[in-house]
């Protein structure tokens, strides 16, 4: 009888202990997910404080060091003639930038990304995560990115770029209509992207993909994110074959052909909902984004 009572007391104590464990919040070690990709953050010299803040925010969620990539400051390019070389920008884009100095930041941002792509093509052996310095880590990113990459590798082992956030609004950019029908291809949070704007957070699938991106976006005729989007292998171009692309300076004939007739080469994918929303005016969770402020007021710290 005594043995039975002792046994019952022991079982009650064990049950209560296990129940208390379940009621307690998970420890940081239990619930924390950490990213295992080589990670580069584009940061301008005059925004070094943003880099210091970013280190504090990102280091806890990375298994590897966060690498600072020195960005190109747009206004400084007027003293660097090589920035306007024919293999970098078309003559029409160079002329436009000379006449519209307030847009030189577009070229600075483009060169920041292009230089990083060259580095990846020449030195890396695996996929890398690229961030601009005004984005912040999210719980969705740290808990889901590895899973999304596993899904994407099973779905398409030749993918090139995964956009962790992007914009697409046909009223502002009619080329975004090239996403028509792709929403039906959304599987497990991953979808092909016909035309996605924005490079604030994305994954490059190693050196092969980085070199392919360089080969197909140069020379630039407008912002680098648009040039990359124009080369998507998933664009539905049928409605644009006779439409002139809308850019402030117009495009020469060779670039017009590149944007609207040449088959895309970049296997471009995106996450929906976004794993990294834009930190500024635009946020996106579906195939369209919401402008919280008038579009004319939109600015990007890294441009």
Beta strands, then each sheet from edge to edge (+ up, - down):
strand 1: 38-43
strand 2: 66-70
strand 3: 128-132
strand 4: 161-163
strand 5: 190-192
strand 6: 201-204
strand 7: 268-271
strand 8: 282-284
strand 9: 289-291
sheet 1: 2+ 1+ 3+ 6- 4+ 7+ 5-
sheet 2: 8+ 9-
end
